[in-house]
Amino acid sequence: MYKAKRFGWLIAWPLLLISGVAFAGWDDVNMRQGVTEISRRVYELHMIIFSVCVVIGVVVFGAMIVSMLMHRKSLGVKPAEFHDNTKIEIIWTVIPIVILVVMAVPATITLSAMYDASDSDIDIEVRGYQWKWQYTYLDEDPAKEIRFTSNLLTPPEEYNNLAPKREQYLLDVDNPIVIPVNKRVRFLVTAEDVIHSFWIPDFAVKKDAIPGFVHEAWTVVEEPGIYRGQCAELCGAYHGFMPIEVHAVEQDEYDAWIEQKRTEALAVYETVGKEWTMEELMAEGERVYLQNCAVCHQANGEGLPPAFPSLVGVGVSVGLMDDHIDVVVNGVPGSAMQSFRSLLNPAELAAVITYERNAWGNDMGDLVQPMEINEMIEAAQ
């Protein structure tokens, strides 16, 4: 009776796997098909390789189970006595070779298509920083290039468990990438500080961002929508705070967005030459600080010593102004303090420096004008 029950389970479990119950959550655990032609080809390649592996597993483990059940010692079966069978050795050498060739052909075709980033309609430089992304829409005329930084939009209250978490917790950003549908977009991926990884599952795009190297990836999005990704390389303490958000839109909406970005950039640089008041610098500085600095130094400026020093009553925020400017603009080599020269414009740099010197009770009374920062950056170039 016991043996009957035991062998009954051996027969029943394959039937359970085939049933709808076993496959109820298959779409949730399997690779997603994505919204581009190349992502669907990657999915099909994945399913081919997966199917081959399943067949191999069924054959190998099936043979093992049959051998253990039908040729066990308790049935009086005696093992065969043979060795150095040339035919068997040829068979189990040729079959794996054939299987590998069958898998290699579609894999090579798909990988070749993935690596061909030529003939692009739009080129976007993607530069990883700890812990944000900077995007530059390249143009033959440098004056028409669009550059902006994309920061995590989730407020500290949520990831510090002080407020309810939104639907897109740790996945939404303040400045998403915007691309037109049905256009070939090439991403030129690099990094400024450490290794990051630019990953958008729906596009089948995943490229390491390595300082000093430029890796290419491309996509053609067919359906308008919002698509999300993340940094897929462990790049530091706030690795999980580097989401990627892409808005695929119709061409006319994309053209309007491009014009808006160019107008915003022009407006920013027109304000560099004006004389800013302390109130204006403090208001802008608080916004810039919360977006770019609070993740390390905390919203209250107290930091997380020793990795991220406090700015309240100690350090550069209450020291010499020139030293403070140098640290923010050029960073500190060998530390987590990166250069913000390329991430922030002169107005934002001046505002955040002024804010740090006068917030949290520092009350230094100092302010720096955007024009001073701009002149210093130009002199260094």
C-alpha positions in Angstrom: 0.0 0.0 0.0 2.8 2.4 0.9 4.6 1.7 -2.4 1.5 2.3 -4.3 1.0 5.8 -2.7 4.7 6.6 -3.3 4.6 5.7 -6.9 1.2 7.5 -7.2 2.8 10.8 -6.3 5.5 10.1 -8.9 2.8 9.9 -11.6 0.8 12.8 -10.2 3.3 15.6 -9.9 4.0 16.0 -13.7 0.2 16.3 -14.1 0.1 19.1 -11.5 2.9 20.9 -13.4 0.9 20.7 -16.6 -2.3 22.0 -14.9 -3.3 25.6 -14.9 -2.6 25.8 -11.2 1.1 25.4 -11.7 1.2 28.1 -14.4 -1.1 30.6 -12.6 1.7 33.2 -12.0 3.9 32.3 -15.0 3.7 35.9 -16.5 4.8 37.3 -13.2 8.0 35.2 -13.0 8.9 34.8 -16.6 10.9 37.4 -18.7 8.6 40.2 -20.0 8.1 40.5 -23.7 8.6 44.2 -23.8 7.3 46.8 -26.3 10.0 46.7 -29.0 10.9 44.3 -31.8 14.3 43.5 -30.3 12.8 42.8 -26.8 10.3 40.4 -28.4 13.2 38.6 -30.2 15.1 38.4 -26.9 12.0 36.9 -25.3 11.6 34.3 -28.1 15.3 33.4 -27.8 14.9 33.0 -24.1 11.9 30.7 -24.6 13.8 28.6 -27.1 16.8 28.1 -24.8 14.4 27.5 -21.9 12.5 24.9 -23.8 15.7 23.1 -24.9 16.8 23.1 -21.2 13.4 21.7 -20.1 13.7 18.9 -22.7 17.2 18.0 -21.6 16.1 18.0 -18.0 13.1 15.8 -18.7 15.3 13.3 -20.7 18.2 13.2 -18.2 16.1 13.0 -15.0 13.6 10.7 -16.7 16.3 8.3 -17.5 17.7 8.5 -14.0 14.3 7.9 -12.4 13.5 5.0 -14.8 16.9 3.5 -14.1 16.4 3.8 -10.3 13.0 2.2 -10.4 13.4 -0.5 -13.1 17.0 -1.6 -12.4 17.3 -1.4 -8.7 19.0 -4.2 -6.7 15.8 -5.2 -4.9 14.4 -6.5 -8.2 17.4 -8.7 -8.7 18.7 -6.7 -11.7 22.4 -7.1 -12.3 24.4 -4.2 -13.8 25.7 -4.6 -17.3 29.4 -5.2 -17.7 30.8 -3.1 -20.5 33.1 -0.1 -20.9 34.8 1.9 -23.6 31.8 1.7 -25.9 32.9 3.8 -28.9 29.4 4.2 -30.3 27.9 5.5 -27.0 30.8 8.0 -26.5 30.3 9.3 -30.1 26.6 9.7 -29.5 26.9 11.6 -26.2 29.6 13.9 -27.7 27.7 14.6 -31.0 24.3 15.3 -29.4 25.5 18.1 -27.1 27.4 19.7 -30.0 24.3 19.6 -32.2 22.2 21.1 -29.3 24.8 24.0 -28.8 24.8 24.8 -32.5 21.0 24.8 -32.7 21.0 27.3 -29.8 24.0 29.4 -31.0 22.4 30.2 -34.4 19.4 32.2 -33.1 21.5 33.6 -30.2 24.1 35.0 -32.6 21.5 36.5 -34.9 19.7 38.2 -32.0 22.9 39.5 -30.3 24.2 40.8 -33.7 20.9 42.9 -34.0 21.2 44.1 -30.4 24.7 45.4 -30.9 24.0 47.2 -34.2 23.3 50.7 -33.0 24.0 52.4 -36.4 21.6 54.7 -38.3 20.0 56.3 -35.3 17.5 59.2 -35.5 18.3 60.5 -32.0 21.4 60.2 -29.9 21.2 60.5 -26.1 24.3 60.4 -23.9 23.5 58.7 -20.6 25.9 59.5 -17.8 25.6 57.8 -14.4 26.4 59.6 -11.2 26.1 58.6 -7.5 23.1 58.5 -7.4 21.4 60.0 -10.4 21.4 60.0 -14.2 22.3 62.9 -16.6 20.9 62.9 -20.1 22.3 64.9 -23.0 20.4 65.0 -26.3 23.3 65.4 -28.8 23.1 67.7 -31.8 25.6 68.7 -34.5 25.1 72.2 -33.2 26.3 72.2 -29.5 24.1 75.2 -28.9 21.0 73.1 -29.5 22.0 70.2 -27.2 19.7 69.6 -24.3 21.1 68.4 -21.0 19.3 67.7 -17.7 19.7 65.6 -14.6 17.1 63.0 -13.5 16.7 62.6 -9.8 14.6 60.3 -7.6 11.2 61.9 -7.0 10.2 59.8 -4.0 10.6 62.1 -0.9 12.8 61.0 2.1 9.7 60.7 4.2 8.6 57.7 2.2 11.8 55.7 2.2 12.4 56.6 5.9 8.9 55.1 6.6 7.5 58.4 7.8 4.8 58.6 5.2 2.7 56.2 3.1 4.5 54.9 -0.1 3.2 55.9 -3.5 2.4 53.5 -6.3 5.7 54.2 -8.1 7.8 54.1 -4.9 11.5 54.5 -5.8 10.6 54.3 -9.5 9.5 57.9 -10.4 11.8 60.8 -11.3 11.6 64.6 -11.7 13.0 64.7 -15.3 12.2 61.6 -17.4 13.7 60.8 -20.8 11.2 61.7 -23.6 11.5 60.0 -27.0 9.3 59.8 -30.0 7.7 56.5 -31.0 8.8 54.6 -34.1 12.2 56.4 -34.1 15.6 54.7 -33.7 17.1 56.1 -30.5 20.7 55.3 -29.6 21.9 55.5 -26.0 25.6 56.3 -25.4 26.2 55.0 -21.9 29.0 56.0 -19.6 29.6 57.1 -16.0 31.4 59.8 -14.0 32.4 58.1 -10.8 31.8 54.4 -10.3 30.3 51.6 -12.4 26.5 51.8 -12.9 24.2 49.9 -15.3 21.5 51.4 -17.5 18.6 48.9 -17.6 15.1 49.2 -19.1 13.5 45.8 -19.2 10.7 46.7 -21.7 13.3 47.8 -24.3 15.7 44.8 -23.7 18.3 47.5 -23.0 21.0 46.8 -20.3 24.4 48.4 -20.6 27.1 48.9 -18.0 28.1 52.6 -17.4 31.8 52.6 -16.8 33.9 55.7 -16.3 36.1 56.3 -19.3 34.2 54.0 -21.6 31.2 54.5 -23.9 28.8 51.6 -24.5 26.0 51.7 -27.1 22.5 50.5 -27.0 19.4 51.3 -29.1 15.7 51.0 -29.2 12.6 51.7 -31.3 9.5 52.0 -29.2 6.3 51.2 -31.0 3.7 52.1 -28.3 3.3 55.4 -26.5 3.6 55.0 -22.7 5.7 55.3 -19.6 8.5 52.7 -19.2 10.6 52.3 -16.2 14.0 50.9 -15.3 16.7 51.0 -12.7 20.5 51.0 -12.2 21.3 47.3 -12.2 24.8 47.5 -10.8 25.5 47.8 -7.1 27.0 51.3 -7.1 27.0 52.3 -3.5 24.8 52.9 -0.5 21.9 54.5 -2.5 22.1 52.2 -5.5 18.3 51.6 -5.2 17.7 55.4 -5.6 18.6 55.5 -9.3 15.4 54.8 -11.3 15.0 55.4 -15.0 11.8 56.7 -16.5 11.1 57.0 -20.2 8.1 58.7 -21.8 7.5 57.5 -25.4 5.2 60.0 -27.1 4.0 60.9 -30.6 6.3 63.1 -32.7 4.4 66.3 -32.3 4.4 66.0 -28.5 8.1 65.2 -28.6 8.8 68.3 -30.8 6.9 70.5 -28.3 8.9 69.0 -25.4 12.2 69.7 -27.2 11.2 73.4 -27.7 10.1 73.7 -24.1 13.5 72.3 -22.9 15.4 74.7 -25.1 13.4 77.6 -23.8 14.0 76.5 -20.2 17.7 76.3 -20.8 17.8 79.7 -22.4 15.9 81.2 -19.5 18.3 79.6 -17.0 21.4 81.1 -18.6 19.7 84.5 -18.9 19.3 84.5 -15.1 23.0 83.8 -14.5 23.9 87.5 -15.2 21.3 89.0 -12.9 21.9 89.9 -9.3 20.1 87.4 -7.0 18.7 88.3 -3.6 19.4 86.2 -0.5 15.7 85.1 -0.5 15.9 83.9 -4.1 19.1 82.0 -3.5 17.8 80.4 -0.4 14.5 79.3 -2.0 16.3 77.9 -5.1 19.1 76.4 -2.9 16.7 74.5 -0.8 15.1 72.9 -3.9 18.5 72.0 -5.3 19.8 70.7 -2.0 16.8 68.4 -1.4 17.1 67.0 -5.0 20.9 66.5 -5.1 22.4 66.6 -1.6 19.8 65.4 0.9 20.3 61.7 0.0 23.8 61.8 1.5 23.8 64.7 3.9 20.2 64.3 5.0 17.4 66.9 4.7 18.5 68.4 8.1 22.1 68.7 7.0 23.4 66.4 9.8 24.7 63.8 7.3 25.8 60.2 8.2 29.3 60.6 9.5 32.0 59.5 8.7 31.0 58.7 5.1 28.7 61.7 4.7 29.9 64.5 7.0 27.5 66.9 8.8 27.1 70.4 7.3 25.6 71.9 10.5 28.1 74.2 12.2 31.1 72.3 11.0 33.1 71.7 7.8 33.1 73.7 4.6 29.7 75.1 5.2 31.0 77.4 7.9 34.6 77.6 6.5 36.1 79.7 3.8 33.8 80.5 0.9 36.4 79.6 -1.7 36.9 76.2 -0.2 33.2 75.6 -0.1 32.8 76.5 -3.8 35.7 74.3 -4.7 34.2 71.3 -2.9 30.8 71.6 -4.5 32.0 72.5 -8.0 35.0 70.1 -8.3 34.2 67.5 -5.7 36.7 65.7 -3.4 38.8 63.0 -5.2 38.8 59.7 -3.4 35.5 60.3 -1.6 31.8 60.1 -2.3 31.7 63.8 -2.8 31.4 64.1 -6.6 31.8 67.2 -8.8 28.6 69.0 -9.5 30.2 71.1 -12.3 28.3 69.2 -15.0 25.2 68.3 -13.0 24.1 71.8 -12.0 24.1 75.1 -13.8 25.9 78.2 -12.3 22.6 79.5 -10.8 21.9 76.2 -9.0 25.5 75.9 -7.8 25.4 79.4 -6.3 22.0 78.8 -4.7 22.9 75.5 -3.0 26.2 76.9 -1.7 24.4 80.0 -0.3 21.7 77.7 1.2 24.2 75.5 2.9 26.0 78.4 4.5 22.8 79.9 5.9 20.5 77.0 6.7 20.1 74.9 9.9 21.4 77.7 12.1 24.7 78.2 10.2 23.7 81.8 9.5 27.0 82.8 7.9 25.4 85.7 6.1 27.4 84.8 2.9 25.9 84.6 -0.6 27.5 83.8 -3.9 26.2 85.1 -7.2 25.7 82.8 -10.2 28.0 85.0 -12.3 30.9 84.4 -9.9 30.5 80.6 -10.3 30.1 81.0 -14.1 33.3 83.0 -14.4 35.2 80.5 -12.2 34.1 77.6 -14.4 35.0 79.4 -17.6 38.4 80.3 -16.3 39.1 76.7 -15.4 38.2 75.4 -18.9 
